[in-house]
């Protein structure tokens, strides 16, 4: 087993926990009497983060790994888990209204999302040499998270929630090749 494969296992383990949380919540969040489509939209983004992060880790295969570089690269993965944990509480059966849950977690969710996109931009720059200023999916996410953070208005939340599944689909199409760098 190479060092990259060994470190990838740690990355995948954290992403696996995030996916399990999402899959555990979906049946409860999709119940007709208490569902909130905005929350479901963000759950789709969270699962997309997991898929793209899993696939994108391959971009780091040539990196000369050290403990600090592994920890730095694990920060976005930990933020994905945090983002997921906010959307997917440990006891989803206790949630009576996913709308109320969404607005209760809105600020920490969008702060975490903003930090996540920023951390990916940083690690892509620091380890892969990608400019954080080139337009791409991550810059769109930064704007979406900032908009969600500053406005609690349902109309704004509905508008930006439409962006989440679109971003997932576009990103998966873009990074479908194994030699593509994470979220260019």
Buried (B, 14 or more C-beta within 10 A) or exposed (E): EEEBEEBBEEBBEBBEBBBEBBEBBBEBBBEEEBBBBBBBBBBBBBBBBBBBBBBBBBBBEEBEBEEEBBEBBBBBBBBBBBBBBBBBBEEBEEBEBBBEBBBBBBEBBBBBBBBBBBBBBBBBEEBBEBEBEEEBBBBBBBEBBBBBBEBEEEEEBEBBBEBBBEBBEBBEEBBEEEEBBBBB
